[in-house]
Amino acid sequence: MGWWANRYTKTEDQYFVGGRKVHVLAATLSDKASDFSGWLMLGYPGSAFKAGLGAFWAGIGCLFGTLADYVLIGPRLRIYAGKFRAITVPDYLEARLKDDTKLIRLLSALIIIIFMTAYVAAQFTAGGKTFAEGFGVSVNTGILITVIILTAYVITGGFFAVVWTDVVQALFMLLTLIIVPFLALAKIGGLGKATEIISQVDPAKLHPFGGATGWAAIIFAIGYASWIVGYLGQPHIVTRYMSVEDPRKLRRPGIFISGIWTTIVLWGAFFAGFLGFAMYQAGILQVSDPEKVIPAMAVELMPGWIAGFVIAGIISAVMSTADSQLLVASSAIARDFYHKVLGKELGKKQMVNISRLVVAGVALVGLWFAISGPKVIYQMVATAWGGLAVGFGPILTLSLWWKRVTKEGGIVGMAYGLVSEVIFEAKIYGWAFTKDAPGIWGTIGGWFQDVPVFFINFFITLFVIIIVSLFTKPPEDVVRLHEELFKKVPIETGKKTVTETRAKSQVENVADFLIEKGLA
């Protein structure tokens, strides 16, 4: 696929967003495959293995986060990206906020490089764990194999290779997470038998809030469901919306495809971990690491040919996310920093070749972090996810829906998000609040014990951007453009009936209007 995609990858636009010619079906499946990484196949089942029924809140957060992306981000971002001919998220933010200082682009590049490299390292670690459990090699050997395979096809084929491998990988992931829970149910003797075993070991695992009540129960649910806000700021996900050939398809077809796929895989991942714990307690399954529960089930409980599909499904989840992240990190360095900030002018082919070299460089850095890091996928992903969520989510959402947001608000908000996430997660709390932090930070951490840092920080950053924007003024032409792009479109009763027009969403009507006028 990488070799095939190379035929269609001759320019920067093609290398990073596929020339904005990607079909909505491919873009949607690629979006979800890029979203659900090794976290889905290893981290989330491991969390369900340890926490029980309460971990289901994470699935709820991910499902509603997916829907929020398609409602709040996708269609409007595609319309704006088409208007500005934006290839990357920093391209869009700089044009939308009319920032001539290059600070927004520089901050964007820093956020992507820091947190996306950590995210890539988490995927490499997930690949290493899967190879280790499935084939008896060391985790570090598995990490190296993962890096070699996925880096090769990303360098060769760019965005087209990433999208179409993602489509196949999404189908493997779907198949895996349908097969595993049903085989586990058959082996354990049904859901009733599994819950009976779990209740004897730890009844709190059958409680929807982990046994907590009152305020503690609310904090418990927020801690798991907090993934929802992160969806609004993940560059490797929202870039898919910028590549779609028709923004009108991002509402109904996009929501339908992604909603069905997401519901099935989250259900499968949760029950794999939940039932895996029952099998472990019953002595049917041996698991050395909760995050290896699915590959352990594949190797120990299934015929070899089914186990092969399951292992392929897990590796697919890893690679379908890591390839997108490598591409986004490459665009941040090659296009946003080298080309735009430093002002280096090169030919189209030269920029593509530089981007390929950067992909290799980022992969090597991610490899080093994966080998030397903590190798706890859930926490590694939560940390990186949070940094991107706080860095991009508030400014992306406001810029698409509020005409009064200013470049000063964006600069201050993004700078705060970057610095605060690094300080809170690297120096004070780790990925979640804790009462064990020193001084007053411990008191604050006790109020939000176990809630991910990024969830609270997201709303603080949103507030910072709004306040700064209210004290500054956006250029009149920027406000006018926003009003023009998203004004109410009149119903043309001569061409369509009122019923036909209102059967479409407002975004679909706006997109029809813009395409007719040549604005998108």
N, C-alpha and C positions, 0 to 999 in steps of 0.2 A: 504493500500500500504506500509506503514511503517512496519507493521508486516510481510508482505510478503517479503519485501526487507531485513529484518533482517536475513533471511536464507542464504543470499549471502554476508553477511557483517561480516566477521570473522577476517580480517586482516586490517592493516593500508591502504594498497594499495586499498583494496576493499572499505573501508570506505570513502576515499577521492577522488578516481578517478575511482571507479567501476571496478578495475582490468584491466583497459584499454580494456574493452570488450563491450563498448556501441555502438549500431548501429548508423549510421550517421543520420538517420531520427530522432531518439530519441534525439541524441546529439544536432542536429540543432534546433529542437523545444524547447528543454530545454535551449539552448543558448539564444534564442530570448525571451523566457518567463522570464529568469533570467535577461536579459538586460532591458526589458520594465516593469518597476515596477509600483507602485502606481502613479509614475510620469505620465505614459501613460494614466491612467484612471482618474486621478484627477488633477495632476499638469499641464499637457499639455493642456487638455480641459479648465482648468482655465485660462491659459495664452492666449489661443485663444479667450476666453470670454472677457478678458480685452484688448488685443492688436488687435484683429481682424485678417485680412488677413496676416499681417506681421509675425504673429506667425508661418506661414507655413514654414518659413526658418528653424525653429528648426526641423521640420520633414525631410527637405532636408538634414540637417546635420546628423541626425540619420541614414537615409537611406545610405548615402555615407560612414558614419562611419562603418556601418555593412559590406558593400562591402570591405572597407579597411581592416577590420579584417580578412576576408576570403582570401584576396590576400596577405597581408603583414605578418600576424601573424600565422594564423591557420596551414597550411600545414607544414611550416618549424618548428614551435614549436612542433608539434606532432612528427616529425622526430627526432628532438633533444631530446625530452622527452623520446622517445623510446630507443634512444642510451644510455642516461644517467640513464634510469629507474627512472626518476624524477616524483615525486608525486605532488609536489606543484611548484608554480612559483619561490619561493626562492631556492628550490632544483635545478631547471634548471639554474638560474642565477649563483649560486655558482659553479656548475659544468662547465658551459660554460665559465665563466671568470677565472676559476681555482683560486678561492679565498680561501686561507687557514687561513685567519685572522678571519673568521666568521662575519666580519663587514657587508657584503652584506646581509647575512641572518638576522642579527640583525636589520639592517635598514629596510629590507622588513617586518619583523614582526611588527616593530613600525608603519610603514606606514599603514599596514593592520589593526592593532588594533585600531589606532586613527580614521582613516577615514571610515573603514568598520563598526565600531560601530555606528558612526554618520549616516551612510547609513541605517543600520538596524533600527535605531530609526525613520528615515523618513518613512520607510515602516510600522512600527508599528503605526505611526501617521496616515498614509493613511488608514490603516485598521480601526482605531478608528473613523475617519471621516465617513467612509462608513457605519459602524454599527450604528453610531449616526443618520445619515440621513435616513437609511433604517428601523431602528427598534425603533427609539425614545429613545435610551439610551444615556448616556453622552459619550463624546469622550473618556474619560479616561477608562470607562467601556469597550468600544469597543476595545481600545488598549489592555487591559488585556485579553479579549477573543481571540484576534488575536495571542498574545504571547503564550497562553496556547496551542492552536491548532497546530500551526506550529512547536513549540519547541518539542512537543510530537513526531511528525513523523520524525523530523530530528534526534533526539536522538536515536530513535528506528532503523531506516533503513539506515541512512547515505546517501551516494551518490546515490545509486540505488533508494532509496525512493524519493530523491530530483529530480532526472531525470524523473522518471515516473509520479510523481505528476505534474511536470512541463509540461509534454506532454499533460495531460488532461487539465491542467490550460491554456495552450496555445490555445487549442481549444475553451474553454469557453471565453477567451479574444477575439478571432477572431469572434465568434458568437455575442458577445455583441456589438462589434464595427461595425458590419454590420447592426444589428437590429436598434440601437439607431438613427443614422443619417437618415435612411429612414423613421422611424416613426416621427422624428422631421420635416422632409420635408413635410410629409403628413399633419401634424398638423398646420404648419405655412402657408401652401398654396403654396409651391414651393420655389425654390431658388430666383427667381425674387422678390417675395414678401418679403423674408427675407432681401435681399440687399436693397430694397426700405426702409424698416423700419430702417435699420442700417444707411443708408445714411442720413436720416432725423435727427438722433440722433447725429452721429459723423462720418462725411465723411472720416476722417483719418483712420478709421478702415477698409475701403475698399481699401486703398492704400497699395501696396506691401511693402513699406518701412515706413509705419506708418506716411506718410505725409512728411517724410524727403527727402532732395535732396542733390546731391553732395557727399562730404565726409561724411556727417551725414548719408546719405542713406547706404553707404558702412559699416559704423560702426554699423548701425542698423542690417543689414543682418548678419554681423560677430557675433554680440552679440547673435543672435538666432541660427545660424548655427555652432557655435563653439563646439557643442557637438561632432563633427566629430573626433577631435584629442583625445578625451577622451576614445574612443573605444579601442585604442591601449594599454591601461594600466589598464583594469579592471580585476582583478584576478578571480572574480566569473564568468566572461564570458570566458576568455581565457583558464581556467581550463577545459572547455568542450572540447576544441580541443585536449588537452592532453589525454582525455579519449577515443577518437574514436578508433575503432578497426582497421581502415584502413585509413592512411593519404591521399590516393588517392581520397577518397570520399569527402574531404573537399573543393575541387574546384568546379566542376560543380554541383553535387547534392546539396552540401552545399549552394552554392551561389543561386541556383534556389529556393530551399525551403525557405531559410531565406529571400531572396529578395521579393518573392511573399507575404509571411506572413507580412513582415515589411511594405510593401507598403499599404496593405489593412488596417492594424491596425492604421497606422499613418494618413491615409486619414480619417478613422472613428473617431479617437480621435479629430482631428482638426475640422471637421465639426460638431461634437457634441457640442464643445465649441462655435463655430462660430454661429451655428443656435440657440444654447441655449441663447445667448445674444439677438438675435432677438425676441425669444419667451418671454424673460424677459421684454423687452421693450414694447412688445405688450400686456403685462398683462396676458399672458397664463401661465407663469411659475414663481414661487416664489423661489428665491435662496438667502440664507443668506450668502453664501461664494462661490465665483466663482469656487473654487476647488471642490465644491460639485455639480456641474451642472449635471453630468451624473446620480448620485444616485437620485437627485431631479427629473430629467426627468423620471426615472424609477418609482418612487413612485407616482408621481402626474399624469402622462400621460398614463401609461400602465396598462393593466390587471395584476392582481396579479401574474399569472404564468410566464408572460414575465418579469415582474419586478424581480422575483426571480432569473431568469437566469442572468439578468443584474447585480444584486447585487453579485451573485456568480462569475461573470466575473471580477468584480472589486476586490473582495477579492482574486481571483486567481492571479491577477496581483501583488498584494501585497505579497502574500505568496511565489509565484514562484521566486521572487527576494530575499526576506528575508531569505528563507531557504538556498539558495546558499551562501549568504553572511555569515550566521551563520557558515556554514561548512568551508568556507575559513578562517574566523577569528579563528575558532577552530584549524585549521591546523597550523596557524601562531603561536599560543600559545603552543599547545601540541607538534607538531612535530618540528617546526622550532626553537622555543625558548627552551622549556623544554628538548626535546630529542636531538637536534643537537647542540644548543649553550651551554646548561648546561651539555650535555653529559650524561644524565640519561638513562641508558640501562634497558629496561623493555621488557617483553614478548609481542607478537603481540596482544593478547587479552587484556592485561593490558593497552596498548597504546590506543586501541579502547575505553575502558572504561573511561580512562582519557579524551579522546577527547569528549566523551559524557558529562562529567562533565563540561568541558570548554564551550561546546555549551550552557548548562544551565546558566553558569556564564555570558557569553556574552549577552545572552537574557535578563538577569536581569538588566545588565548595560544599554542595549538599551531601556528597559522598563522605566528606570529612566529618561533617556534623552528625551524619547518620551513624558512622562508626564510633565516634567519640561521645555521642549524646546519651540521654537516659534510656532510650528505647521503650518508652511508655507512650504508645501511639495516641491514646485518648487525650492525654495532657499536652503532647506535642502539637496536635492538631488544634486543640482549644486555644493554646497560646498564639499560634500563627493566625488562626481564624479571627481571634479577637483583635489583633493588631491591625489587620486589614479592615475589619468591621468598623473600628473606631476611626481609622485613618480616612476611609472613603465613604462609608455608609451615610453619615449625616450630610456631608456636602453634596453627594450625588442626589440624595432624596430631595433636599431643599432646592438645588439648582434646577431640578426637573419640574417642581411644583410651585415654587415661590419666585415671582419675578423680582422681588426686592433683595434677594441675596447678592452680596457684593464680593469682590475679589479680596478685600480686606478681611471679611468674615471667613472666607475660605482659607486664606493664608494662616490666620490666627488659629482657627479651628483645627486645621490639619497639623499644624505645628504642635498644638497642645496634645492632639491625639497621639502623635508619634512619640513625643517625649514622655507623656504620662504612661502610656502602655509599656514602654521600655523600663521606666522607673518602677512602676507598680509590679509588673510581672517578673522583672529580672532582679530587682533589689529588695522589694518589700514583701509582697504577698505570694508570688508564684502565679499560677493561672487562675486561682480562686481566692476569695477573701478568707482570712483565717484570724482567729483571736490570738494566735501565737506570734503575730507580728509585734515588733518592738514599740513601746510607748503608746501614744495616742492612736497610732495605726492599728494596734491590737484591739483597741476599744471599737474603732470603726469596723474593723474586720469581724468582730464578734456580732455586730448588728446584722451583717450579711454573710454569716458563716457558710462557706461552700458555694456561694453564688459566684459564677465567673466574673472576673474583674471587668471584662469588656462590656458586660451587660449594663452595669451602672455607668461606666465611662462613656458608653455610646450616647446616653441621654445628657450627660454633662457636656460633651462635645457639641451636641445639637444645640443646647442652650447657649453655649459660647458663640457659635456661629450666628445665631439669631440676634443676640445682644449686639455684637460688633456690627452686623449688617444694619441694624436699626440706627446706629450712630454714624454710619457712613452712607454714601449715596451711590447707587449704580448708574452707569451711563444711560442716557435716555434711549439710545438706539438699541441697547441690550434689552431694556424693558419692553420696548416697542416690538422687537423681534419675538420675544416670548409671547406677547399678547397675540401677535399675528399667527404664530404657529399653533397656538392652542385656544384660539377663540371659538366660540360656538359657531358651528357651521349651519347656515340656513337650509331648511328643507326645500328641495326643488320639486314641487308637486307635479310639474310638467313631465319630469322624467321618471319619478318614483312616487308611489303613494306614501302617505304619512306612515302607514303601518310598516311598509317595506323599509323605510328609512330608519324608523325607531327600532326595528328588529336588530339593527346593528348597534354596537357599543359606540359611545361618543368618540373613542380613540379610532375606531374603524372609519367613522364618518370623516374625522379630521384627516386621516391618512388618505382617504379617497380624494378629498379636496386638495391636499398638498400635491399628490401625484398628478392630478388634473392640471394644476397650476405650475407644475415643474419645480416645486420647492423642495422635493425630497427625492 
